[in-house]
Amino acid sequence: MAIEPKKQQRINELIRVASVRVIGDDGTQLGIMVTEEAIKAAKKVNLDLVEVAPNERPPVCRIMDYGKYKYQQKKRQHKGHMHQIRIKEIRVRPKTGEHDIAVKVDRAREFLTHKDKVIVTVIFRGRELAHMEEGRRVIDQVIARLEDVAKIEAAPVHHGRRMICTLAPR
């Protein structure tokens, strides 16, 4: 089984049919012309003759700047590649120190500026469950420090041994 070469658009001298239907650079129909005449008409205005509908009889060609056309096609093709939103998590404990919280907040700020969502999780161990207000204080402190770059998507909620809050970029 032979592999077909990638379908290339024919331009100028690569168009090998006797006559073509020509569309001008301003979009007007110039009618059916001999291929050599159409190429000369395109060269006169410093543009290319590009085959846009090769399956038609006669093939339809357009006078245009081929380099600009290829650039716009490539740009249009890459437009669909948008940023994939990821969910990042930062974990803290009720006894986490001020400096450690500051480092985690800076990391969360980095994630949010890259358009990723951040889940702030406070994990309680052992007797820390008796002091839920400490965990709430820590999570409120993190939210307050990220107020300028984040909005609360899901308010802090207690799930078993964890308190969870979701932040989305502004």
C-alpha positions as CSV (number, residue, x, y, z in Angstrom):
1,M,0.0,0.0,0.0
2,A,1.6,3.3,-1.1
3,I,1.5,6.3,1.1
4,E,0.1,9.3,-0.7
5,P,2.2,12.5,-0.5
6,K,0.7,15.4,1.5
7,K,-1.7,17.3,-0.7
8,Q,0.0,20.6,-1.7
9,Q,-1.8,23.6,-3.3
10,R,-0.5,24.3,-6.7
11,I,0.7,27.9,-7.4
12,N,1.9,29.7,-10.6
13,E,3.9,27.3,-12.9
14,L,2.8,24.2,-11.0
15,I,-0.7,24.7,-12.4
16,R,-0.6,22.4,-15.4
17,V,-4.1,22.6,-16.9
18,A,-4.8,24.5,-20.1
19,S,-7.4,27.0,-18.8
20,V,-8.6,28.1,-15.4
21,R,-11.4,30.2,-13.9
22,V,-9.7,33.2,-12.3
23,I,-10.8,35.3,-9.3
24,G,-9.0,38.6,-8.9
25,D,-7.2,39.8,-5.8
26,D,-10.2,41.9,-4.9
27,G,-12.6,39.0,-5.2
28,T,-14.1,39.9,-8.6
29,Q,-14.6,37.2,-11.3
30,L,-12.1,37.6,-14.2
31,G,-13.6,34.6,-16.1
32,I,-12.0,31.6,-17.8
33,M,-8.5,32.3,-19.0
34,V,-5.5,30.4,-20.5
35,T,-3.2,29.5,-17.6
36,E,-0.2,31.4,-18.9
37,E,-2.3,34.6,-19.2
38,A,-3.6,34.2,-15.7
39,I,-0.1,33.8,-14.4
40,K,1.0,36.9,-16.2
41,A,-2.0,38.9,-14.8
42,A,-0.9,37.7,-11.3
43,K,2.7,38.7,-11.8
44,K,1.7,42.1,-13.1
45,V,0.3,43.0,-9.6
46,N,3.2,41.2,-7.8
47,L,1.0,38.3,-6.5
48,D,0.6,34.6,-7.1
49,L,-1.9,32.5,-8.9
50,V,-3.2,29.9,-6.4
51,E,-5.4,26.9,-7.2
52,V,-8.2,27.0,-4.7
53,A,-10.7,24.5,-6.1
54,P,-8.7,21.9,-8.1
55,N,-11.7,19.4,-8.5
56,E,-13.8,21.9,-10.5
57,R,-13.9,22.0,-14.3
58,P,-12.1,24.2,-15.1
59,P,-10.1,24.5,-11.8
60,V,-10.7,27.8,-9.9
61,C,-7.6,29.9,-9.2
62,R,-7.3,33.1,-7.2
63,I,-4.8,35.9,-7.5
64,M,-3.4,36.4,-4.0
65,D,-0.2,36.7,-1.8
66,Y,0.5,33.0,-1.3
67,G,2.9,33.6,1.7
68,K,0.2,35.7,3.5
69,Y,-2.4,33.0,2.7
70,K,-0.3,30.2,4.2
71,Y,0.5,32.3,7.3
72,Q,-3.3,32.9,7.9
73,Q,-4.1,29.2,7.4
74,K,-1.4,28.2,9.9
75,K,-2.7,30.8,12.4
76,R,-6.2,29.6,12.0
77,Q,-5.1,26.0,12.5
78,H,-3.4,26.9,15.8
79,K,-6.3,29.0,17.1
80,G,-8.0,25.9,18.5
81,H,-5.1,25.1,20.9
82,M,-6.2,26.9,24.0
83,H,-4.7,26.6,27.5
84,Q,-5.8,23.5,29.3
85,I,-7.0,24.4,32.8
86,R,-5.4,22.2,35.4
87,I,-6.2,21.9,39.0
88,K,-3.3,22.4,41.5
89,E,-3.4,21.8,45.2
90,I,-1.7,23.4,48.1
91,R,-1.8,21.6,51.5
92,V,-1.4,23.2,54.8
93,R,-2.0,22.2,58.4
94,P,-3.5,24.3,61.3
95,K,0.0,24.5,62.9
96,T,1.8,25.6,59.6
97,G,4.1,28.5,60.3
98,E,3.8,32.0,58.8
99,H,6.8,31.7,56.4
100,D,5.7,28.3,55.1
101,I,2.2,29.7,54.4
102,A,3.8,32.6,52.6
103,V,5.8,30.2,50.4
104,K,2.7,28.2,49.6
105,V,0.7,31.4,48.8
106,D,3.5,32.5,46.4
107,R,3.3,29.1,44.7
108,A,-0.5,29.3,44.5
109,R,-0.2,32.8,43.0
110,E,2.1,31.4,40.3
111,F,-0.5,28.7,39.5
112,L,-3.3,31.3,39.3
113,T,-1.3,33.6,37.0
114,H,-0.9,30.6,34.6
115,K,-4.7,30.3,34.6
116,D,-4.8,27.1,36.7
117,K,-7.3,26.5,39.5
118,V,-6.0,26.0,43.0
119,I,-7.5,23.8,45.7
120,V,-6.4,24.9,49.2
121,T,-6.6,22.0,51.6
122,V,-6.1,22.1,55.4
123,I,-5.4,18.7,56.8
124,F,-6.2,17.9,60.4
125,R,-4.4,15.2,62.3
126,G,-5.2,13.7,65.7
127,R,-6.2,16.3,68.3
128,E,-6.2,19.1,65.7
129,L,-9.8,18.1,64.9
130,A,-10.8,19.7,68.2
131,H,-9.5,23.1,66.9
132,M,-11.4,23.6,63.6
133,E,-11.2,27.3,64.1
134,E,-7.4,27.2,63.7
135,G,-7.8,25.5,60.3
136,R,-10.4,28.0,59.3
137,R,-8.1,30.9,60.3
138,V,-5.3,29.4,58.1
139,I,-7.6,28.9,55.0
140,D,-9.0,32.5,55.5
141,Q,-5.5,33.9,55.6
142,V,-4.6,32.1,52.4
143,I,-7.8,33.4,50.7
144,A,-7.1,36.9,51.9
145,R,-3.5,36.9,50.5
146,L,-4.7,35.7,47.1
147,E,-7.7,38.0,46.8
148,D,-6.0,40.1,44.1
149,V,-5.5,37.2,41.6
150,A,-8.2,34.7,42.6
151,K,-11.9,34.5,43.2
152,I,-13.5,31.9,45.4
153,E,-15.2,29.2,43.3
154,A,-16.1,26.9,46.2
155,A,-16.3,28.2,49.7
156,P,-14.3,26.4,52.5
157,V,-16.1,23.2,53.3
158,H,-15.2,20.6,56.0
159,H,-14.9,17.0,54.7
160,G,-13.8,14.5,57.4
161,R,-10.2,15.3,58.3
162,R,-9.9,18.0,55.6
163,M,-11.1,21.6,55.0
164,I,-11.2,22.3,51.3
165,C,-11.6,25.6,49.3
166,T,-11.3,26.0,45.5
167,L,-9.9,29.2,44.0
168,A,-10.2,30.2,40.3
169,P,-8.1,32.8,38.5
170,R,-9.7,36.3,38.0
